[in-house]
């Protein structure tokens, strides 16, 4: 199908884009990588009167380290994250996660900001944002505000961004030398959207005791799921098989997945538990290995 007619703008600066967004906020859509918006336009599931293309705004595409944070411009391509040594050294879970997103052709065009704003409950980057307590910078023509990841995602394909606002930057924390990570997901075919997925982060002390453990699940509800009470079960404990099984079981019991053509809610709940076990164990092994490496250096 062909998209409906619309007015097209391609501003070259953030300020120009924000002015256009302010003027047309009730009828406008922002175009980033186009991986989600273009199909919606073609199927006429989206009918904006105005499309504002952000691809000429070079100021929205960057990677840099600032005060212990990895600052990522909203228009930074996913492939740029995947290939960056800065990301690999400072926040390796982001590097590993990129390989789960579609195929290289998708990542060549897809943007970090576009994926987060689209807020698909099965999108890997939504889980990483929640897992790492990412910070989003959101702007309108009058100023900017900082939004925590837990407040950014509101529901299916819905964020807390107002019609006159635009995501300009995402900040992910650098991970410490005692921290390991893993992202386990199940998809029907490589590159398909995940039927279920769990990301884990584990920090161990020199004795193998968990200083901090985090879990975030996708395709498990309206947004990426995370439960601080569940994570508190890991803190101060050694991650025995029994403890990992218990936490994974509770996570599976806590999520509220959906039925669709690919899987039932019951299947997704079961998969969430299985993947949580794998992710926690892999993250713990990785953390232990990094601790051993640190002792030798």
Backbone bond lengths (Angstrom), bond angles and torsions (degrees), N, CA, C in turn:
res aa  C-N    CA-C-N  psi(-1)  N-CA   C-N-CA  omega(-1)  CA-C   N-CA-C  phi
1 X - - - 1.456 - - 1.519 110.54 -
2 X 1.305 116.20 163.07 1.454 122.25 176.93 1.521 109.95 -104.46
3 X 1.327 117.50 147.58 1.471 119.76 -179.71 1.517 110.91 -70.43
4 X 1.333 117.16 158.97 1.470 120.86 173.86 1.532 109.37 -68.64
5 X 1.304 116.34 163.49 1.464 120.03 179.39 1.530 110.12 -71.53
6 X 1.340 116.22 147.85 1.460 121.99 177.37 1.522 108.68 -157.01
7 X 1.322 115.59 161.88 1.462 121.18 172.55 1.528 108.02 -83.82
8 X 1.329 115.26 138.94 1.456 120.28 -175.09 1.529 109.64 -117.95
9 X 1.354 114.92 131.41 1.463 121.35 176.10 1.528 108.37 -129.07
10 X 1.336 116.09 142.84 1.469 119.68 175.88 1.523 110.04 -132.20
11 X 1.329 117.63 75.97 1.473 121.86 -178.58 1.528 110.94 -63.90
12 X 1.327 114.97 155.78 1.464 120.91 -178.90 1.525 112.42 -105.94
13 X 1.332 118.34 1.51 1.464 120.99 179.78 1.521 110.27 -140.67
14 X 1.331 115.15 158.68 1.457 120.38 178.10 1.527 110.37 -62.78
15 X 1.334 117.13 -44.38 1.464 120.88 -179.01 1.526 111.35 -60.08
16 X 1.332 116.90 -41.67 1.460 120.18 179.82 1.528 110.61 -65.41
17 X 1.313 117.02 -39.59 1.464 120.69 178.36 1.522 111.03 -64.89
18 X 1.330 116.52 -40.69 1.463 120.12 -179.43 1.524 111.71 -68.28
19 X 1.323 117.35 -34.45 1.466 120.57 175.63 1.516 110.70 -64.83
20 X 1.316 116.63 -43.98 1.464 120.54 177.39 1.529 110.76 -63.39
21 X 1.313 115.79 -41.50 1.460 120.02 -179.53 1.518 110.56 -64.88
22 X 1.330 117.37 -39.46 1.457 120.81 177.17 1.524 111.00 -63.41
23 X 1.317 116.19 -41.54 1.460 120.98 -177.72 1.529 112.51 -69.18
24 X 1.333 116.30 -35.57 1.475 119.96 -173.49 1.528 112.42 -118.38
25 X 1.322 118.41 23.08 1.460 121.60 -167.27 1.524 114.88 -55.81
26 X 1.321 118.40 -31.22 1.471 119.58 -177.26 1.521 112.24 -79.42
27 X 1.349 117.51 -15.84 1.464 120.55 -173.25 1.523 113.04 -126.38
28 X 1.333 118.43 10.26 1.469 120.56 -170.79 1.526 112.61 -109.48
29 X 1.330 114.49 150.69 1.457 123.22 170.09 1.516 108.35 -126.61
30 X 1.344 115.81 141.33 1.453 120.94 176.31 1.529 109.44 -90.85
31 X 1.314 116.87 135.60 1.456 122.42 179.10 1.525 108.87 -106.01
32 X 1.333 116.62 116.88 1.467 121.60 177.71 1.526 107.76 -106.03
33 X 1.350 117.75 -104.14 1.463 119.72 178.37 1.517 113.30 -77.91
34 X 1.329 116.46 -20.68 1.459 120.62 178.34 1.513 115.06 82.53
35 X 1.353 118.18 2.94 1.452 120.45 -176.56 1.523 112.97 -67.70
36 X 1.322 116.52 -26.83 1.465 120.59 179.78 1.522 111.88 -107.13
37 X 1.337 117.03 -45.19 1.465 120.32 -175.00 1.526 112.75 -66.55
38 X 1.322 117.73 -43.61 1.467 119.70 -175.95 1.529 112.02 -61.26
39 X 1.344 120.55 -46.65 1.461 119.05 175.12 1.534 112.73 -60.62
40 X 1.327 117.17 -38.47 1.459 119.82 177.93 1.522 111.19 -62.85
41 X 1.326 116.69 -38.65 1.460 120.63 176.58 1.523 110.55 -66.47
42 X 1.314 116.98 -44.53 1.459 120.46 -177.31 1.521 112.46 -63.09
43 X 1.318 115.98 -35.76 1.462 120.14 177.95 1.539 111.99 -88.66
44 X 1.324 115.26 1.41 1.464 122.87 179.45 1.530 112.49 58.74
45 X 1.328 114.15 30.72 1.454 119.51 172.62 1.524 110.29 -83.89
46 X 1.335 116.30 -16.02 1.466 122.93 171.67 1.521 106.79 -124.35
47 X 1.331 116.16 134.13 1.465 121.18 -177.64 1.528 110.81 -133.03
48 X 1.316 117.63 61.43 1.470 119.14 179.10 1.526 110.78 -71.14
49 X 1.306 115.34 150.40 1.466 120.60 174.26 1.529 110.65 -80.57
50 X 1.353 115.17 -24.29 1.464 121.24 -175.97 1.526 109.28 -136.40
51 X 1.334 116.22 136.37 1.464 122.19 171.78 1.520 108.12 -118.65
52 X 1.350 115.66 124.78 1.467 121.85 179.55 1.518 107.80 -108.52
53 X 1.331 115.41 109.18 1.463 122.47 -176.83 1.532 109.62 -84.06
54 X 1.336 116.67 123.60 1.465 121.85 -176.65 1.525 113.16 -95.06
55 X 1.317 118.34 3.86 1.460 120.39 -169.52 1.523 114.75 -71.84
56 X 1.326 118.02 -16.06 1.466 119.06 177.85 1.530 112.41 -90.25
57 X 1.335 117.17 -2.79 1.464 119.84 -176.02 1.525 109.46 -88.74
58 X 1.322 116.44 92.50 1.463 121.20 -177.07 1.519 112.32 -64.11
59 X 1.320 117.31 -26.04 1.468 121.02 -177.68 1.520 112.77 -69.18
60 X 1.328 117.94 -8.34 1.457 121.13 179.35 1.528 112.83 -98.90
61 X 1.326 117.35 2.87 1.462 120.88 -178.54 1.525 109.96 -120.65
62 X 1.335 116.92 105.74 1.463 120.75 -179.98 1.525 110.78 -167.01
63 X 1.311 114.25 161.01 1.464 124.03 171.22 1.518 107.01 -133.89
64 X 1.317 117.64 127.84 1.459 119.73 175.16 1.530 109.96 -156.41
65 X 1.321 114.48 157.49 1.461 120.67 179.30 1.513 109.20 -101.21
66 X 1.341 115.62 130.28 1.457 120.46 -178.93 1.521 109.99 -140.61
67 X 1.323 116.46 111.19 1.461 123.08 172.98 1.532 112.64 52.33
68 X 1.316 115.79 48.35 1.455 120.28 176.96 1.512 114.91 83.60
69 X 1.314 116.72 3.16 1.467 121.48 178.93 1.518 109.93 -116.74
70 X 1.320 115.21 149.26 1.453 121.24 171.25 1.527 107.00 -98.07
71 X 1.325 116.03 111.41 1.464 121.77 -178.89 1.526 109.15 -91.22
72 X 1.329 115.91 125.95 1.460 121.84 -176.23 1.524 108.86 -124.35
73 X 1.320 116.73 120.89 1.454 120.20 175.88 1.516 111.36 -65.15
74 X 1.307 117.01 146.45 1.461 121.12 -173.71 1.522 112.90 -61.31
75 X 1.341 117.79 -29.05 1.465 120.96 -179.29 1.529 112.96 -93.96
76 X 1.311 117.61 12.27 1.456 121.33 176.42 1.522 109.88 -67.47
77 X 1.317 116.27 127.15 1.467 120.16 -178.48 1.525 110.76 -70.05
78 X 1.307 115.55 147.10 1.456 120.62 179.69 1.528 111.27 -62.21
79 X 1.309 117.35 -33.22 1.472 120.11 179.07 1.527 110.64 -66.86
80 X 1.316 117.78 -32.04 1.460 121.50 177.44 1.530 110.08 -64.65
81 X 1.326 116.63 -38.45 1.470 121.22 175.36 1.526 109.70 -63.88
82 X 1.306 115.82 -45.73 1.456 121.92 -177.25 1.526 112.22 -60.29
83 X 1.323 117.02 -36.61 1.465 121.62 -174.71 1.530 114.11 -93.62
84 X 1.325 118.02 -1.72 1.459 121.23 -172.61 1.528 112.80 -84.01
85 X 1.322 116.75 124.68 1.464 120.85 174.08 1.531 111.28 -68.18
86 X 1.321 116.68 -32.25 1.464 120.78 177.53 1.525 110.35 -60.58
87 X 1.327 116.78 -44.41 1.465 120.82 178.35 1.523 110.47 -68.15
88 X 1.323 116.74 -44.46 1.469 120.68 -178.23 1.530 111.84 -58.49
89 X 1.323 116.92 -40.72 1.463 120.95 -178.40 1.530 112.71 -77.65
90 X 1.328 116.63 -34.44 1.451 119.38 -173.38 1.509 116.25 -98.18
91 X 1.350 116.43 -27.32 1.472 119.76 -176.72 1.526 108.33 -152.34
92 X 1.333 114.91 67.24 1.456 121.43 -171.37 1.508 115.40 -59.65
93 X 1.330 118.34 -24.52 1.454 119.48 179.35 1.526 111.10 -64.53
94 X 1.335 116.71 -29.62 1.462 120.29 174.89 1.525 110.82 -65.15
95 X 1.313 117.13 -43.08 1.469 121.38 178.08 1.522 110.56 -59.40
96 X 1.336 116.22 -48.96 1.460 120.52 -178.26 1.528 111.67 -64.42
97 X 1.317 116.48 -35.71 1.457 120.66 -177.96 1.525 111.65 -66.81
98 X 1.322 117.14 -36.00 1.467 120.05 -178.47 1.518 111.94 -55.91
99 X 1.329 116.96 -35.42 1.462 120.48 -177.63 1.527 112.41 -66.89
100 X 1.338 117.01 -16.63 1.464 121.03 179.50 1.523 112.27 -88.89
101 X 1.324 117.43 -11.16 1.463 120.79 -174.70 1.520 110.10 -90.64
102 X 1.325 116.52 105.78 1.448 121.84 174.72 1.514 113.19 53.74
103 X 1.336 115.69 -135.05 1.454 124.30 -179.68 1.531 108.48 -126.43
104 X 1.346 118.01 166.98 1.466 119.28 -178.95 1.525 114.02 -52.19
105 X 1.335 116.92 -37.20 1.465 119.38 179.59 1.528 111.39 -62.90
106 X 1.325 116.08 -35.56 1.468 121.18 177.79 1.523 109.88 -68.60
107 X 1.330 116.63 -45.03 1.460 121.04 -176.98 1.533 112.06 -70.39
108 X 1.330 116.66 -23.93 1.463 119.65 175.98 1.523 111.87 -63.40
109 X 1.334 116.95 -30.58 1.456 121.47 -177.79 1.529 112.56 -106.11
110 X 1.318 116.41 -35.96 1.460 120.14 -176.03 1.510 112.38 -62.39
111 X 1.329 116.72 142.07 1.462 122.12 -178.59 1.526 110.85 -111.09
112 X 1.315 115.20 155.40 1.466 120.39 177.96 1.525 110.28 -63.43
113 X 1.330 116.55 -48.48 1.457 119.93 -179.41 1.506 113.22 -64.89
114 X 1.332 116.81 -39.54 1.458 119.91 -179.79 1.508 112.44 -61.48
115 X 1.335 116.78 -42.47 1.456 120.95 179.06 1.520 111.64 -64.15
116 X 1.337 116.56 -42.68 1.466 120.13 -178.14 1.528 111.44 -68.64
117 X 1.327 117.05 -41.77 1.466 119.84 -179.06 1.528 110.97 -69.32
118 X 1.331 116.96 -33.16 1.470 119.70 177.97 1.527 110.69 -63.53
119 X 1.324 116.88 -32.61 1.477 123.20 171.84 1.518 113.43 56.97
120 X 1.313 115.88 43.01 1.462 119.89 173.09 1.526 107.90 -69.74
121 X 1.330 119.18 129.20 1.469 120.46 -177.53 1.527 113.89 -66.10
122 X 1.347 117.03 -11.30 1.465 120.29 176.95 1.516 112.23 -102.54
123 X 1.337 118.51 7.05 1.464 121.64 -176.98 1.521 111.29 -82.40
124 X 1.322 116.47 130.56 1.462 121.63 -176.14 1.524 112.59 -60.98
125 X 1.319 117.33 -39.57 1.470 119.19 -175.87 1.525 112.83 -65.89
126 X 1.327 117.98 -25.12 1.468 118.90 176.58 1.532 110.10 -66.80
127 X 1.331 116.53 -37.80 1.468 120.06 177.64 1.519 111.32 -67.49
128 X 1.349 116.92 -40.61 1.463 120.23 179.94 1.527 110.56 -65.18
129 X 1.329 116.35 -40.38 1.466 119.60 178.02 1.525 110.75 -60.67
130 X 1.334 116.79 -44.44 1.468 120.02 178.51 1.518 111.10 -67.61
131 X 1.336 116.62 -43.98 1.464 121.37 -176.47 1.520 111.40 -60.36
132 X 1.337 116.87 -40.69 1.458 121.61 -174.35 1.521 113.58 -95.93
133 X 1.335 117.20 4.08 1.470 120.48 -176.49 1.528 110.49 53.63
134 X 1.325 115.27 50.54 1.463 120.89 179.96 1.523 110.40 -62.37
135 X 1.320 115.51 156.49 1.458 122.25 178.18 1.524 109.58 -117.56
136 X 1.328 116.11 129.48 1.458 121.12 -178.33 1.533 110.34 -106.26
137 X 1.323 115.49 131.58 1.459 120.14 172.98 1.523 108.10 -96.68
138 X 1.316 115.25 121.30 1.462 122.34 -177.58 1.525 108.02 -118.75
139 X 1.343 116.53 131.67 1.466 120.59 -176.28 1.516 111.90 -124.21
140 X 1.349 114.09 150.18 1.461 121.30 160.75 1.526 106.87 -129.10
141 X 1.316 117.96 -174.52 1.470 119.07 -173.32 1.532 112.62 -69.65
142 X 1.333 117.48 -12.88 1.467 121.21 -177.75 1.524 113.65 -99.22
143 X 1.324 117.68 -9.75 1.458 119.05 -178.69 1.509 111.71 159.14
144 X 1.329 116.19 -162.16 1.453 121.19 -177.96 1.521 110.49 -140.50
145 X 1.319 115.16 162.93 1.461 121.42 175.87 1.520 108.40 -142.42
146 X 1.323 115.68 154.41 1.454 122.84 179.71 1.526 108.34 -104.31
147 X 1.312 117.03 127.74 1.459 121.97 -175.95 1.529 109.28 -121.08
148 X 1.327 116.87 127.16 1.462 121.20 176.04 1.526 109.52 -71.35
149 X 1.315 116.62 149.33 1.462 120.95 -177.57 1.526 111.94 -56.93
150 X 1.332 117.03 -37.83 1.458 118.97 -178.04 1.523 112.41 -66.28
151 X 1.342 117.24 -21.76 1.468 121.01 177.66 1.523 112.58 -98.91
152 X 1.329 116.42 -11.14 1.459 120.85 -175.33 1.524 111.82 -76.21
153 X 1.340 116.24 -43.21 1.469 120.92 -176.72 1.526 109.83 -90.30
154 X 1.330 115.34 121.78 1.463 121.10 -174.47 1.521 111.99 -104.07
155 X 1.323 117.67 -41.40 1.457 122.36 -177.76 1.516 109.85 -168.89
156 X 1.329 115.86 -167.71 1.455 120.95 179.78 1.528 109.97 -61.01
157 X 1.329 116.54 120.96 1.474 122.97 -179.46 1.533 112.59 55.65
158 X 1.316 116.84 29.03 1.463 120.34 -175.94 1.524 110.28 -136.68
159 X 1.338 116.01 130.61 1.458 121.90 174.94 1.526 109.36 -122.64
160 X 1.322 115.48 179.40 1.459 120.67 -179.67 1.528 112.51 -86.48
161 X 1.318 118.15 5.07 1.458 121.34 178.17 1.522 110.28 -67.44
162 X 1.332 116.45 132.62 1.458 121.90 177.63 1.535 110.17 -81.29
163 X 1.358 117.96 160.44 1.470 120.78 -177.15 1.527 114.26 -56.86
164 X 1.325 117.90 -27.64 1.467 120.33 -178.69 1.528 112.69 -93.16
165 X 1.334 117.29 4.75 1.457 121.46 -174.68 1.527 112.39 -107.75
166 X 1.332 113.86 161.94 1.457 121.50 179.77 1.523 109.55 -142.80
167 X 1.317 117.15 135.94 1.462 121.32 173.42 1.524 108.33 -73.23
168 X 1.325 116.74 127.76 1.467 120.27 -178.95 1.526 113.30 -114.52
169 X 1.336 117.74 -26.01 1.465 119.77 -176.80 1.519 110.53 -154.28
170 X 1.328 114.65 148.54 1.468 122.35 173.13 1.515 107.65 -125.46
171 X 1.319 116.58 135.94 1.465 121.18 178.60 1.528 109.84 -116.86
172 X 1.334 114.21 127.05 1.458 121.98 176.23 1.530 108.07 -114.12
173 X 1.334 117.99 139.32 1.466 119.34 -179.73 1.515 112.19 -73.83
174 X 1.333 116.32 148.54 1.462 120.33 169.67 1.528 108.74 -67.89
175 X 1.312 116.67 142.45 1.461 120.96 -179.67 1.523 109.99 -93.69
176 X 1.326 115.31 141.43 1.456 121.15 -177.52 1.515 113.04 -73.75
177 X 1.330 117.61 166.52 1.468 122.37 -176.07 1.523 114.17 -70.92
178 X 1.328 117.39 -12.52 1.475 120.02 -179.57 1.526 111.85 -102.62
179 X 1.326 117.06 11.92 1.458 121.68 -174.29 1.524 111.47 -106.56
180 X 1.317 115.27 133.54 1.459 122.17 174.38 1.514 109.95 -117.07
181 X 1.317 115.72 162.20 1.468 119.48 -175.70 1.523 110.69 -148.00
182 X 1.318 114.88 164.86 1.464 121.56 174.59 1.518 108.30 -161.92
183 X 1.318 115.61 150.20 1.464 121.55 173.66 1.522 106.55 -133.17
184 X 1.317 115.62 112.49 1.455 121.95 -179.45 1.528 109.10 -112.38
185 X 1.343 116.02 130.12 1.454 119.17 176.89 1.520 110.97 -143.00
186 X 1.321 114.72 160.32 1.458 120.71 175.50 1.517 108.35 -119.68
187 X 1.327 116.29 127.45 1.458 122.62 175.19 1.522 107.88 -132.55
188 X 1.316 116.70 151.72 1.465 120.77 -179.03 1.523 109.66 -61.52
189 X 1.329 117.27 -43.66 1.458 123.22 175.10 1.519 108.35 -134.18
190 X 1.322 116.52 151.93 1.459 119.61 176.88 1.523 109.18 -58.31
191 X 1.334 115.74 131.70 1.457 120.65 -179.37 1.511 114.32 95.65
192 X 1.353 117.11 -16.73 1.460 120.00 175.78 1.525 109.78 -73.61
193 X 1.334 115.28 163.29 1.460 118.90 172.70 1.528 109.39 -61.69
194 X 1.311 115.71 144.62 1.460 120.64 -177.48 1.525 111.01 -68.12
195 X 1.317 115.80 135.64 1.466 120.85 170.03 1.525 108.98 -72.92
196 X 1.315 115.24 -36.24 1.470 122.02 174.48 1.520 107.36 -158.71
197 X 1.331 116.18 155.08 1.458 119.52 178.84 1.522 110.59 -162.18
198 X 1.327 115.49 149.41 1.473 121.50 178.76 1.530 109.01 -139.21
199 X 1.320 116.32 129.43 1.461 122.79 173.41 1.524 108.46 -105.81
200 X 1.330 115.95 140.81 1.471 120.74 -178.84 1.512 110.24 -132.96
201 X 1.327 113.69 147.04 1.461 122.41 177.14 1.528 106.89 -133.98
202 X 1.329 116.85 128.39 1.465 120.86 -177.92 1.524 109.41 -134.06
203 X 1.333 116.38 129.93 1.465 122.28 173.66 1.524 108.38 -115.10
204 X 1.330 116.64 124.65 1.459 122.04 -178.44 1.527 110.51 -114.54
205 X 1.336 115.68 147.42 1.459 118.44 172.57 1.530 109.04 -85.71
206 X 1.328 116.69 -177.21 1.461 120.67 -175.39 1.526 112.50 -63.80
207 X 1.321 116.60 -23.13 1.458 120.32 179.28 1.511 114.40 -91.76
208 X 1.320 116.46 3.90 1.462 120.19 178.76 1.512 114.33 84.53
209 X 1.350 116.43 12.34 1.463 120.42 177.54 1.527 109.06 -88.11
210 X 1.304 115.32 139.80 1.464 120.71 -176.80 1.537 110.48 -74.89
211 X 1.319 115.62 116.34 1.463 120.38 174.64 1.523 110.78 -82.05
212 X 1.334 115.78 -33.16 1.461 120.30 177.90 1.517 109.09 -158.78
213 X 1.327 115.57 138.89 1.458 121.52 174.99 1.518 109.53 -134.87
214 X 1.323 116.00 137.31 1.467 120.66 -179.68 1.525 109.88 -133.04
215 X 1.323 115.58 148.58 1.460 122.28 177.26 1.519 109.34 -138.96
216 X 1.329 116.30 138.80 1.463 121.24 173.72 1.518 108.03 -138.95
217 X 1.332 116.54 133.31 1.465 121.61 -176.23 1.518 110.62 -116.53
218 X 1.337 115.60 142.80 1.464 121.13 174.89 1.522 109.79 -113.13
219 X 1.338 114.80 163.70 1.471 122.22 -175.50 1.527 109.71 55.42
220 X 1.322 115.16 33.96 1.463 121.35 -175.17 1.524 112.18 -122.83
221 X 1.308 117.30 12.46 1.460 122.12 -178.03 1.516 109.60 160.47
222 X 1.319 116.22 -161.53 1.453 120.08 -176.97 1.522 112.67 -74.29
223 X 1.324 117.24 -24.48 1.461 122.63 176.22 1.522 108.40 -139.53
224 X 1.325 116.32 170.78 1.465 119.62 174.25 1.529 109.11 -57.25
225 X 1.328 116.52 136.76 1.464 121.69 -172.11 1.519 111.17 -101.97
226 X 1.324 115.35 134.08 1.457 121.80 173.89 1.517 108.70 -146.66
227 X 1.338 117.61 141.54 1.461 122.27 -176.25 1.531 108.93 -134.29
228 X 1.337 116.78 110.40 1.465 120.90 -177.07 1.528 111.89 -66.61
229 X 1.337 117.54 -31.97 1.473 120.00 178.36 1.524 110.88 -65.29
230 X 1.313 115.37 -38.71 1.458 120.24 177.88 1.525 110.41 -65.73
231 X 1.313 115.78 -42.26 1.464 120.59 -179.83 1.524 112.06 -65.26
232 X 1.329 117.12 -29.39 1.466 120.43 -178.94 1.529 111.91 -65.40
233 X 1.347 116.58 -20.45 1.465 120.00 177.24 1.529 111.35 -65.51
234 X 1.330 116.97 -22.86 1.463 120.74 -176.35 1.527 112.55 -86.68
235 X 1.318 116.31 -28.85 1.460 120.95 -172.42 1.529 111.52 -66.22
236 X 1.339 115.55 130.65 1.460 120.99 178.19 1.510 114.42 79.03
237 X 1.331 116.64 10.35 1.456 120.69 -177.84 1.522 110.87 -121.20
238 X 1.326 115.38 156.72 1.455 119.57 168.13 1.531 107.41 -84.45
239 X 1.330 115.70 139.34 1.458 119.50 -172.85 1.530 110.45 -84.49
240 X 1.317 114.56 75.53 1.462 120.77 177.09 1.520 109.58 -71.59
241 X 1.325 115.53 163.22 1.467 119.91 177.44 1.524 110.89 -58.63
242 X 1.327 116.48 -38.81 1.459 120.33 -178.40 1.534 110.95 -64.61
243 X 1.328 116.74 -42.92 1.458 119.90 179.63 1.521 110.92 -67.24
244 X 1.317 117.33 -44.05 1.463 120.89 178.91 1.525 110.28 -60.64
245 X 1.329 117.07 -42.72 1.470 120.60 178.51 1.517 111.17 -61.44
246 X 1.330 116.65 -41.60 1.458 120.86 -178.52 1.532 110.82 -66.18
247 X 1.311 117.19 -45.33 1.465 120.84 179.92 1.529 110.41 -63.84
248 X 1.331 116.56 -43.39 1.465 120.34 179.37 1.518 111.38 -62.84
249 X 1.323 116.28 -40.58 1.465 120.83 178.44 1.527 110.79 -63.48
250 X 1.314 116.72 -43.06 1.466 120.12 179.96 1.521 111.50 -67.67
251 X 1.330 116.40 -36.69 1.462 119.15 176.71 1.527 110.21 -62.48
252 X 1.323 116.61 -46.90 1.466 120.24 179.64 1.522 111.38 -60.85
253 X 1.325 116.68 -34.60 1.471 120.41 -179.86 1.524 112.13 -75.81
254 X 1.337 116.64 -20.31 1.467 120.60 -174.50 1.524 113.38 -90.59
255 X 1.332 117.17 -26.14 1.460 119.56 -175.36 1.529 110.56 -74.89
256 X 1.314 115.33 161.18 1.472 121.44 -178.90 1.526 109.04 -130.07
257 X 1.338 117.30 71.66 1.460 120.32 -176.36 1.528 112.19 -73.80
258 X 1.333 114.78 178.09 1.458 121.45 -173.90 1.529 110.11 -120.37
259 X 1.312 115.58 160.00 1.458 122.13 172.15 1.522 109.27 -90.84
260 X 1.331 117.08 140.59 1.457 120.53 167.90 1.524 108.35 -154.02
261 X 1.339 116.87 -166.90 1.456 120.53 -176.08 1.521 112.48 -67.28
262 X 1.315 117.26 -21.91 1.458 120.98 -174.29 1.526 113.78 -90.14
263 X 1.327 117.86 -29.33 1.459 120.77 -177.64 1.520 109.68 -166.79
264 X 1.313 114.93 154.37 1.465 120.10 174.11 1.523 109.51 -85.22
265 X 1.312 115.75 166.11 1.460 120.05 177.06 1.529 110.60 -61.12
266 X 1.328 116.57 -38.52 1.466 120.31 -179.99 1.528 111.26 -64.02
267 X 1.340 116.75 -40.46 1.457 119.77 177.91 1.529 111.23 -64.76
268 X 1.314 116.09 -42.08 1.464 120.04 179.73 1.527 110.54 -64.35
269 X 1.326 116.49 -39.61 1.463 119.65 179.71 1.537 110.14 -63.68
270 X 1.325 115.87 -43.87 1.473 120.21 178.45 1.523 110.47 -62.35
271 X 1.328 116.99 -46.40 1.459 120.91 -179.73 1.526 111.66 -61.95
272 X 1.317 117.02 -37.40 1.465 120.71 178.62 1.519 110.55 -58.80
273 X 1.322 117.06 -42.77 1.462 120.50 178.44 1.518 112.38 -65.05
274 X 1.327 116.16 -44.69 1.466 120.66 -179.92 1.527 110.68 -62.79
275 X 1.328 116.13 -45.99 1.465 120.65 -177.93 1.522 111.64 -68.84
276 X 1.324 117.41 -32.47 1.464 120.69 177.68 1.530 110.72 -63.75
277 X 1.318 117.02 -41.62 1.465 120.29 176.84 1.526 110.44 -59.53
278 X 1.326 115.80 -49.07 1.463 119.94 -178.73 1.525 111.18 -61.02
279 X 1.322 115.69 -46.14 1.462 119.81 -176.06 1.526 111.30 -64.78
280 X 1.319 117.21 -44.14 1.468 120.52 179.74 1.526 111.35 -62.56
281 X 1.322 116.49 -44.61 1.463 119.69 -178.90 1.525 110.89 -65.52
282 X 1.333 117.20 -42.60 1.468 119.99 179.15 1.525 111.05 -65.11
283 X 1.334 116.28 -41.78 1.461 120.01 179.83 1.525 110.58 -64.18
284 X 1.334 116.76 -40.60 1.463 120.77 179.31 1.531 110.96 -65.94
285 X 1.333 117.27 -42.48 1.465 120.40 177.56 1.524 110.61 -62.36
286 X 1.332 115.99 -41.22 1.465 119.93 179.48 1.520 111.14 -65.04
287 X 1.327 116.79 -40.19 1.466 120.33 178.47 1.527 110.70 -64.57
288 X 1.325 116.78 -42.12 1.471 120.46 178.71 1.524 110.57 -63.36
289 X 1.333 116.40 -40.03 1.464 120.33 179.16 1.522 111.04 -65.48
290 X 1.304 117.20 -40.00 1.471 120.30 179.14 1.527 110.42 -67.50
291 X 1.340 116.38 -35.13 1.479 119.66 175.84 1.522 110.83 -63.38
292 X 1.338 116.20 -44.00 1.469 120.02 179.66 1.518 110.93 -64.38
293 X 1.325 116.03 -39.38 1.466 120.52 178.29 1.512 110.66 -63.58
294 X 1.344 115.18 -40.28 1.475 119.49 179.37 1.503 112.24 -64.44
295 X 1.346 117.83 -32.94 1.464 121.03 179.23 1.522 111.68 -67.64
296 X 1.341 116.33 -28.89 1.464 120.10 -176.35 1.521 112.99 -85.34
297 X 1.336 115.61 -15.52 1.481 118.70 -176.21 1.523 111.42 -100.15
